[in-house]
Amino acid sequence: MKSKLALWVLVGFGVALTATFSCAAAPKPGTDANGLLPAGHNPAAVPAADDAKNMVPAVEMSHETREAILLFDAAAESDREYDLINCLDGMTFGFGNWPQAEAKQFFNGLLSDLGVASAFTNRAGELLEADSQAKAAFVRSAKLPTSSISRPAITKALSEMLAEKQRPNIKVTPNGRGGCQPLPKAGASIYQDYKEWLRPVFQRAFRDPAIVSYQVRYWEDDVLSPAREKAKRLGVAAPVTYLLAFYQSNPGQAPEITRLLKTGKPPREVTVAGASWKWDTPPKNIANSTPEQWHSLLLWQAMCPAKKVHFRIRNRNIAYFEKFLSADFKLPDEAIKQGKFYPKASSARNCDPRAVRPRDGGK
């Protein structure tokens, strides 16, 4: 089989994934007259300054980070925008879809970085100066003595409201009209308590390149670094690291991987589709697979949801298969789009190693 995985293994886990997009010839992202990045994009793909159809990184990031972000934002409904803010879980914000339980840690770090804190405060101040209703709401929330607010007062108030108190996630979802359902009680939801000023402030401030850069660094520490550590424990390398980043983002989706990681070493067997599979030996139907190919396929299938009425493979996992597995493996239920092979999301048969065949036509 001709393998995309083989290329990743040959170039190595370090060299291939540390190249950055900071060279002088790299296209620059477009910003508006205020130096803000365009609304509604993830950090890995924003319009270039000289070509709106050409997507480039919003800020400097490694190849590994950019690939991972694009996989997470594999579909239009993924909502991985850096200026995202809604009431899901009490509050969900940023391209990392961080929930309100993580707000204290996120904003403590942000406000501890003088450059990023200054950008956040200044962007908040610009919005409040231009929006009288948001300013009045901010003054009420912060319990400021007057409506005249300075940058130090804004910084202090933001710290008190976002970084000093940790609130747990709550079962609240957007109702499609900008509100929350069910309506949370006062004190339970950061978004609900502060939405009159918080929403416009975040939608402006989170488009500042310094704050987008902070989000990327925070996400790398929050998701990618732990994924690398887990990859070492399992004895795998890139691009399987991306699967473990998916897992790190939502461990509950893959209980079998949780079990494997408890041993702290490569497993002997992995349970997938109701059967145990040897880690070091692919089944006869794909017997010529390399260990790297087999491990990637097996862990990908281990991340499929448990069989239920509304079975659906996640968009990010579909994108992973197309990019890193489709050249080597043929699944029983696929769709072809622009010459590329994608697993059908609703087919549990795609998650059974017994149903896989080599892409090169072997039987």
N, C-alpha and C positions, 0 to 999 in steps of 0.2 A: 504493500500500500504506500502511496505517496502521502506523507504526513506533514501537516502544519505543526503538529506537536514536536516533531523531530527538530525542526528549525529552532524552536524555543529552547529545547534542551541543549542544542549545539552552541548557541550563543551564550548560554549560561544565565543563571538567575540574577547575577549582578550587572554585567555589562549591558545586556539588552534593555534592562528596565530602569536604568539611571540616566539615560539620555534626556535632556530637557529641551524645551522649545524656546530657549533664550538667545539663540544665535541671531546675529545682526540681520540676516536675510529673512528671518521668519516673519510672516505677516502679523501685523499688530491688530488687536481687537478694536472695533469702533467704539467711541465714547461720545456723549453729547457735549454741549457747550459747558456743562457743569462738571465734566470729567466723570460722569456716571456711565456704567455699562448699560446696554439695552435691557429692558425688562423682559422677564419670562424666558430666560435661558439657563442652562446648566453651565458650570465653569469650564467644561471641556469643549464647548461648541457655541461660540458667539460669532456674529457676523464680523468679518474683517473690515478694517477701516476703509479699504479701497475696493472692496468687492462684497456686497451684502449677501451673495450666494455662497461665498467661501467661508466655512466655519473654522474658527481657530480657537485655541485656548484663551480664556479671559485673562488669566494670569499665568505666571511661570509654574510649570508642574512637570513631573517626570512622565515618561511614556507609560509606565505602569499605572500611574494615577489617572492619566487621561483615558486609557483603555478601560479601567475599572468604572469610571464615572459614566462613560458611554454605554457600558453594559447595564449598569443600574438604570439608566435613562433610555432603555431600549424601545419604549413605546410612548406615544403621545400622552397617554393617561398616567405616566409614571410620576409626573409632577416633581421633577428634581431641579427646580429653579432656585437660584441663589436668593431670590427675593420672595420666596414662598412664605406665606403666613396664613394659617387658618386655625380653627378651633378643635381639630381632631385631637383626641387624648387630653383635652384641656388647653393645649396649644401645640402646634407643629410648625416648625420654622426651618428655613434654609434648605439648601439642596440636599443636605444629609437627612432631611425629614426628622430632625431631632424632636423628641417629644418634650413636654414641659418638665418631666422628671429630670431631664438633663440640662435644663435651662441654667440652673445655678452654676454648674461646672463650666458650661459653655461661656457664660457671661463673666464669670470670675476670671477666666483666662483672657477673654477679650479686653476687659477693663484693666487687666494687669499689664497689658502690652501698651506702652504709652502712645506709640504711633497709631495703633488700631483704635485705641480708646479715644484719641483725639479725633480721628476720622468719624467714629460713631457719634460722638458728642456734637461735632460740627454739622454733620448731616441731619441729626435730630433737630439741632437749633435752626438750621435753614428751613426745615419743614414747619416747625412751630411758628417761626416768624412769618411764614407765608400763609398759614392756615389758622385762622383765629379760633375756629371751633376745636381743632385739635389742641391748640395752645390752652384754651380754657379747660378742656378735659384733662390735660397733663397737669395743670396747676392744681386742679381738684384732687387728682390721684396722688400727687406728690405732697399735698397739704402745704403748699408754699404760701407764704404770707401775702404776696402780691402777684399780680400777673406779669410783672417785670422779672424775667428770668435770665440769669447769666449762664455762660458755659459751665463754670464750676458747679452751679446749682443743678444744671441738667445732668452732669456727670454723677453727682451725689444722688440725685433722685433715681436715675436709671440703675445705679448700683443697689439702692435700697429695694427697688421694685422687682428687679430681675435677677440679682446675683446673691442676695443675702438670705433669701428664704427658699427652701426646696419644697416644691409641691409635687405630690405623686400624680401620675397619669390618672385620668378619669375616663369613664366610658361615655364620651361625647363625640359626635360626628357632625360634619357640616351638613346643613339641610338643603344646600344648593342655592340658597338666597343670601348667603353671607352670614347666616346665623347658626346656632348650635342646637342640636336635638339629642336628648332632652336639654332644656335650659338648665345649666348648672347653678348651684347656690353661690352666693357671694363668697369669695375667698377660695373657691375650688378650682377656678379656671383663670389662668393668667390672661388668656385672650379675652374672655368675657368681661373680666374686671377692667381691662384697660383698652378695649378694642377701639374706642373713639380716637385715641392718639397712637396707640401701638401699631395698628395696621398701616396707617400712612407713613409713620416713622420708619418702620421696618422696610416697607416697599421702596423707600428712598435710600436709607442708609445701607441696606444690604446690596445695593448696586455699586457701592464704592469699591474700587479695585483693592484697596487695602483690607477691606472687610471680606471680600470674596477670597483673597489670598489667605486670610486667617481661617475662613471656613474650610478651605482645601487642606491646610495644615492640620486643623483639628480633626477632619475626617480621616486623614491618613493615620493619625494617632489612634483614632477611635475605631477604625475598621481595618485598614490595610496592614498596619504593623502587627496587630493580633493575628490576622490571617497568615502573615508570613511565619509567625511563630508556630502556628498550628500546622502549617505545611511542613516545617522541619520535623515536627513530632511524628507526622505520618510518613515522612520520607519522600515527599513529593515536591515538585518545583513548579515554576510557571509553565503553562497558564492555569494550572489547578488552583493556584493561589486565589484566583478570582472566584472560584466556587466557594472557597473558604471565606472569602470576603462576603459573599452572599449569606453564608451561614452566620458569620459574625454579626451581620446586620439583623438577622432574625433567626436565632438558634432554635426556636420552637418548630421551625419548618422541617428540620432534619434530625429526628431523634437518633437515627442510626449513626450519624456523624458524631453526635454527642457521646454515644457509647464508645466509638472508636477512639476518640480523643482522651478518654479517661485512662487508657493504658500508657500513654506517653511514648508510644513507639508504633512503627508500622504494624498493621493488623495481620492476622493470619487468614481471617475470613471476614466477609462483609455480607450482611443480610439485605437482599434486594428482591423485590417481587416474590416474597414468600419463600425464598430459597437462600442457602448459604453459598457464597462464591469464594474460591481461593484467591487471595490477594496476588499471589505470584504466578498464577496460571489462568490465562483466559480460557473460556469454554471452546469446544471444538468448532462451533460455527464462526468464530473469529480467532482461530488458533494462531494465525500468523501475526497477530497484533503485538506491538512492542509493549513492554511493561508500562511505559509512559502513556501510551494510547489506552491501554486497558484500565489503568488507575483513573484516568480522566473520565472515561465512559462510566466506570462503576460508581465513582463518587457523584457524577452528574445524575445517574439514575437513582442513587440513594437519596437525592434531594427532591425527587418527585413527591408530590403530596400523597398521603394515604388515600386509598380508594374510597370514594364517597360519591354521593349523587352528583355533585357539581365539581368533578375532577377537572383541574386545570393546571398545566405547567406554567410557571411564572414567566413573564416576558423576558426577564434577564437571563433565565436558564435557556429559553429558546434561542436568544441571541448568542449565548455561549456555544451552544451546539453548532449553530450555523458557522460561527467563526473558527472554532477550534476542533470540532469533531466531524463535521459533515464531509470533509474530504476523505475521511478514512472509513466512516461507518454509515450504513444505510438503515434507517428505521422503518418499521412496517407501515406507519402512517405519516406521510410527509406532505408538505406543500412546496411548490416550486415558485419562487418569485425572482424575476430577473436573473434566472439561471442559478439561483442559490437554493439550497435545500433547508427547509425549516420543519421541525417536528410539529405536528398538529397538537395544539395545546390540550385538547379534550381527550386524547387517546392515552389510556393507561398502558396499552401494549408497547408504547414507545419507551416504557420504563422497565422492560423485562430484558435482561441480557440474552435470553434464549431467542428472542425475536430479532436480534441485530444481525446484519450481514455486512461483509466487506463492501465498501463503495465501489471497488473495481470490478464488481460483477461476480465475485467468487460465491460459491454455494456451499 
